[in-house]
Every structure is written in structure tokens, then in C-alpha cells.
Amino acid sequence: MQQPKISILIPTYNYARFIGQALQSLLRQDCTDFEVIISDDASTDGTEAVVRQHIGHDPRFIFHRHTTNLGMVANWNWCLAQAKGEYVQYLFGDDFFISPATLSTLAKALDAHPRATLAVSARRTADEHDMLGRRMLDLGKGGLYSGQAVIWHCLTHGENKVGEPSVVMFRRAYADQGFDPHYKQLVDLALWLRLCQQGELVFIDTPLCAFRVHGLQQSAVNAQNKSTRLELYELFRSYLPSSSHAVASPLLRLSYRTGVYRIMYQLRKDGLSAPPIMAAHQYLARLLPRPWYWIAACHYRLQRIQANFRRILDK
């Protein structure tokens, strides 16, 4: 086939009970100019049989089953290395599109904004029984955002405000390095920040994808590993200035200091006995002298109250 507009990448492992819904949501799309690369990471639950039942002999679909397990990040990167499309869209085996216009909407957003390196939609959560949950609009209003503003928003709030890979379409030309295997929990955010360094982000505030939440997903497993808490610190140190004095706006200086406090707070919750965590905490403490420590602490608690209130409104 000719070079497709979009490469749909589906890395999967033991999601036989979910992947049929993911594929059906893809087959219902009003956009058809795509290729689909499905990478089964040596599943043991009959994933291949379910996939072949749904894709039939459609030439747009390529199915590959690895004989040994690559691991999550390596499987994501294997998919990306096979992609030929101008745009890349991941669809995890346990997620699904909730609109037939998901692909066309995101692609049109990138077409309309040549300087944008990624287009992102709002999303909804889904449980193991396909029930849709709350809406998630972490970036707020729809529109065009500068990449630096998104980087700042994510790192000062200590969260992936962009979203999971299933809600992001990006330009393949800007992601040639793929996902950084150094990261485990924030591996997707690390790539989004790198893309934001190179351009702008388009946000669509209509939920177009469902992100499934269940105990067996890799992110839930990784969250139990305290070493992943250092990843936010590493991203903060890599992408933001090493001193609030480099920030002109007083409000941004406050958000910077609150971000520093947030990471310190999380590290303390994990305990400071491990040398890497202790070193990170000491570095951050030098960025937050008193009385700014107490001001940032109060601002952090206020932000948590506001975030909880927004979650209630979004349900």
C-alpha cells in the first residue's frame, strides 16, 4: 500500500478480553487512510485468535507476535520503528475510541496547525465492564498551546496533563528517538515533553477516547514501585530552570516553587533512606529556602483541594 496518512500502533500483552473492543472502535472510524500495526508481546491468553477474528484479511492490518516478551517500552518502540505514516496514533489493547471521528478530528487538528507536533483529546475513564466514568480535561479549554506552557503545566503540577498514548496523535518525524526506556511510569510524559520542546500542542476538549482503569495495567503495577517517583524529579530538573530567579512572572515563580515542594513531599512519603531519593530531596531543598517552603506548602494544599473539587465536577 501507499504511504498511509496515519499509523495506528497497538502494542498489547494478554488483553484478549479487551482488544476486540479496541479493534471494533478502530474499524468504525470515518477515516480510512491508515495502517495498523499490532504487536503482541508473547501473550499467553489467546490474544492472537481474537485479533485475527476481528481483522480478517484487511490489508491495512499487520499482526506480529513476538516469541519472547520484550517488555512494555521496548514493545512500544518496536511498533514505532515499523510505522510509515505521517502521523502516529497509539491505541492500547485495553483502551478504545468513543467517537467514530477520533482519528479524523486529531488529524485535521494537526493539518490545520503545521507548527503543532502533537494533537490531544480529552478522554473518559472506563472500567473492566466497559462502563464510562469521569471526563478528564487536564489542559482545560480546547485550542492551541505553546509547548513550553504545556511543559510548565505538567511539571509544576506533578502530573501527566497531556494524557495517555491512546489520546495523543503526533508527527512521526519529531519522535525518531522513540520512548526513553530509562523511564517506567512517566515514559509517555517524557516523550510528550520532548515533542513539546519542538513545537505546539493542539487540545480538543471533546472526549474522543476511553482510557481503561484496572489493576492489571502496567501503569498500575509500576505505581507500586517507589523508584518511579524519582522520574518526575528527573524531568523537572531536565526541562525547567534550576532557579526560580530565571522566571519573570511572580505567579510562575510561585508555581515553580510549589512544584518543587510537591516533589519533595512525594519523596518524603517514600522515605529518604535510599541514596538517590535523599540526593534528589537535598537538591530540591536548596531551591526552596524558608519562608518560601511554607508558602509553597500552603499553595500545594490549596491546589489539592481545587483538584479534588474539579474531579467531582467532571464526573
C-alpha positions in Angstrom: 0.0 0.0 0.0 1.0 3.6 -0.5 2.3 5.6 2.5 -0.7 6.0 4.8 -1.6 9.3 6.5 -1.8 7.7 9.9 -0.1 4.7 11.5 -2.2 3.1 14.3 0.0 1.3 16.7 -1.4 -1.4 19.0 1.1 -2.9 21.4 -0.6 -5.5 23.5 0.0 -8.2 26.1 -2.6 -10.6 27.5 -5.6 -8.3 26.6 -7.7 -10.9 24.8 -10.7 -9.8 26.8 -10.4 -6.2 25.8 -8.7 -6.0 22.4 -11.8 -6.9 20.4 -13.5 -3.7 21.6 -10.4 -1.7 20.7 -10.3 -3.1 17.2 -14.1 -2.6 16.7 -13.8 1.1 17.7 -11.0 1.4 15.1 -13.0 -0.2 12.4 -15.9 2.2 13.0 -13.7 5.3 12.2 -14.8 7.6 9.4 -11.1 8.0 8.5 -9.8 5.1 6.5 -6.3 6.3 5.3 -4.3 4.4 7.9 -2.2 1.3 8.6 -2.5 -0.7 11.7 0.5 -2.5 13.4 -0.5 -4.9 16.1 2.5 -6.1 18.2 1.6 -9.0 20.5 4.3 -9.2 23.2 4.2 -13.0 23.5 0.7 -13.1 25.1 -0.5 -16.4 26.6 -4.2 -15.7 26.7 -5.3 -16.2 23.1 -4.9 -12.6 22.0 -3.8 -13.6 18.5 -7.1 -15.6 17.9 -9.2 -12.6 19.0 -7.2 -10.2 16.8 -7.4 -12.4 13.7 -11.1 -12.9 14.2 -11.7 -9.1 14.0 -9.2 -8.0 11.3 -9.9 -10.8 8.8 -7.9 -10.2 5.6 -7.9 -6.4 5.7 -4.6 -5.4 4.1 -4.3 -2.3 6.3 -3.6 -4.6 9.3 -0.3 -6.1 10.1 -0.2 -8.6 13.1 3.1 -9.6 14.6 3.6 -11.9 17.6 6.9 -11.8 19.4 8.2 -15.2 20.5 9.8 -13.7 23.7 8.4 -10.9 25.8 10.1 -7.5 25.0 8.6 -5.5 27.9 6.3 -2.5 27.7 8.6 0.2 26.5 10.5 -2.0 24.0 7.2 -3.1 22.5 6.0 0.5 22.1 9.3 1.3 20.4 9.1 -1.7 18.1 5.8 -0.5 16.9 7.0 3.0 16.3 10.0 1.6 14.3 7.6 -0.1 11.9 5.4 3.0 11.3 5.3 4.6 7.9 2.5 7.2 8.4 3.0 10.9 8.6 1.0 10.8 11.9 1.2 8.2 14.7 -1.7 7.2 16.9 -1.3 4.5 19.6 -4.3 2.5 20.7 -3.6 0.3 23.6 -5.3 -3.1 23.7 -7.4 -2.2 26.7 -8.5 1.2 25.5 -11.0 2.2 22.8 -12.2 5.1 20.8 -15.6 6.5 21.8 -16.2 8.6 18.7 -16.1 7.4 15.0 -14.4 10.8 14.3 -11.5 10.3 16.7 -8.8 9.9 14.0 -10.2 12.4 11.6 -10.6 15.1 14.3 -7.0 14.7 15.6 -5.5 14.5 12.1 -7.4 17.6 11.0 -6.1 19.5 14.0 -2.5 18.7 13.0 -3.2 19.6 9.4 -4.6 22.9 10.5 -1.6 23.8 12.7 1.7 22.9 11.0 3.8 24.0 14.0 2.0 21.6 16.3 3.9 18.4 17.0 1.0 16.7 18.7 -2.8 16.8 19.0 -4.5 15.6 22.1 -8.1 15.0 23.0 -9.9 14.9 26.3 -10.8 11.4 27.5 -13.0 9.4 29.7 -12.1 6.6 32.0 -13.7 3.1 31.6 -13.8 0.2 34.0 -13.3 -3.5 33.3 -17.0 -3.8 32.4 -16.9 -1.0 29.7 -18.7 1.5 31.9 -17.6 5.0 31.1 -16.5 7.1 34.0 -15.4 10.7 34.5 -14.3 13.1 31.9 -10.7 14.2 32.0 -9.8 17.6 30.6 -6.5 18.2 32.2 -5.4 21.0 29.9 -8.7 22.9 30.3 -10.1 24.6 27.2 -9.6 23.4 23.7 -7.2 25.3 21.5 -3.5 25.8 20.6 -1.0 25.8 23.4 2.7 26.6 23.3 4.9 23.6 24.0 6.7 25.4 26.8 3.4 26.2 28.5 2.4 22.6 28.5 5.8 21.5 29.9 5.5 24.0 32.7 1.9 23.0 33.4 2.8 19.3 33.7 5.9 19.6 35.8 4.7 22.3 38.2 1.5 20.2 38.8 3.5 17.0 39.0 1.3 15.1 36.6 0.9 14.0 33.0 -1.5 16.6 31.9 -1.3 15.6 28.3 -2.7 12.1 28.6 -2.1 8.5 27.8 -0.8 7.5 24.4 -4.3 6.4 23.2 -5.4 10.1 23.3 -2.4 11.5 21.5 -1.6 11.8 17.8 1.8 13.1 16.9 4.1 13.8 13.9 6.3 10.8 13.4 9.2 13.0 12.1 9.6 14.5 15.6 9.7 11.3 17.5 12.6 9.5 15.9 14.2 8.7 19.3 11.1 6.9 20.5 10.2 6.3 24.1 13.1 6.5 26.6 13.5 3.1 28.3 15.1 4.9 31.3 11.6 5.8 32.4 8.9 3.3 33.5 5.9 5.2 34.9 6.4 8.5 33.1 7.7 7.1 29.9 4.9 8.7 27.8 5.2 12.1 29.5 8.9 12.1 28.8 8.1 11.8 25.0 5.3 14.4 25.2 7.7 16.9 26.8 10.3 16.2 24.1 7.7 16.8 21.4 6.5 20.0 23.2 10.1 21.3 23.1 9.9 21.2 19.3 6.5 22.8 18.7 3.0 23.4 19.9 0.1 21.3 21.1 -3.5 21.3 19.9 -6.1 20.3 22.5 -9.6 19.1 21.6 -11.8 19.3 24.7 -14.3 16.7 23.5 -13.6 13.2 24.9 -12.6 11.0 21.9 -11.1 8.0 23.7 -11.7 5.9 26.7 -8.8 5.0 28.9 -9.4 1.8 30.8 -8.5 1.7 34.5 -7.9 -1.7 36.0 -5.5 -3.4 38.4 -3.5 -5.4 35.8 -2.5 -2.5 33.6 1.3 -1.8 33.5 0.9 1.7 34.9 -0.9 0.4 38.0 1.9 -2.2 38.5 4.6 0.4 38.1 2.9 2.8 40.5 3.7 0.3 43.3 7.5 0.8 42.6 8.7 3.7 44.7 11.7 4.2 42.4 9.4 5.6 39.7 8.8 8.6 42.0 12.2 9.9 41.0 11.2 10.2 37.4 9.2 13.4 38.0 12.2 14.9 39.7 14.4 13.9 36.7 12.0 15.5 34.2 11.7 18.6 36.4 15.4 19.0 36.5 15.8 18.4 32.8 13.1 20.8 31.5 12.7 23.6 34.0 15.2 26.3 35.1 17.4 25.4 38.0 16.3 28.5 39.9 13.0 30.4 40.2 15.0 33.6 39.7 15.1 32.8 36.0 11.3 33.1 35.9 10.0 36.7 35.3 6.4 36.4 36.4 5.6 36.3 40.2 2.8 33.8 39.6 5.0 31.5 37.7 7.7 31.8 40.4 5.0 30.6 42.9 4.0 27.7 40.7 7.7 26.8 40.2 8.3 26.7 44.0 5.0 24.8 44.6 6.2 22.2 42.0 9.5 21.9 43.9 7.6 21.4 47.2 5.3 18.8 45.6 8.2 16.6 44.5 9.8 16.9 47.9 6.6 15.9 49.6 6.3 12.8 47.4 9.8 11.8 48.0 9.4 12.2 51.8 6.3 9.9 51.7 8.5 7.2 50.1 11.2 7.7 52.8 14.6 9.3 52.4 16.7 6.2 53.2 17.6 5.4 49.6 20.6 7.5 48.4 19.1 8.6 45.1 15.9 9.8 46.9 18.0 11.6 49.5 20.2 13.3 46.9 17.1 14.4 45.0 15.5 15.8 48.2 18.6 17.7 49.1 18.9 19.2 45.6 15.3 20.4 45.8 15.6 21.7 49.3 18.3 24.1 48.0 15.8 25.5 45.6 13.2 26.3 48.3 14.6 28.3 51.2 12.3 29.4 54.0 9.9 31.2 54.1 9.1 30.0 50.6 8.9 26.5 51.8 5.8 27.3 54.0 4.3 29.4 51.3 4.7 26.6 48.7 3.3 24.1 51.2 0.1 26.1 51.7 -0.3 26.7 47.9 0.2 22.9 47.3 -2.6 22.1 49.8 -4.9 24.6 48.1 -4.2 23.1 44.7 -5.1 19.7 46.0 -8.5 20.9 47.3 -9.2 22.6 43.9 -8.2 19.4 42.0 -10.5 17.3 44.1 -13.3 19.7 43.5 -12.7 19.6 39.7 -12.8 15.8 39.8 -16.3 16.0 41.4 -17.5 18.4 38.7 -16.1 16.2 35.9 -17.9 13.1 36.9 
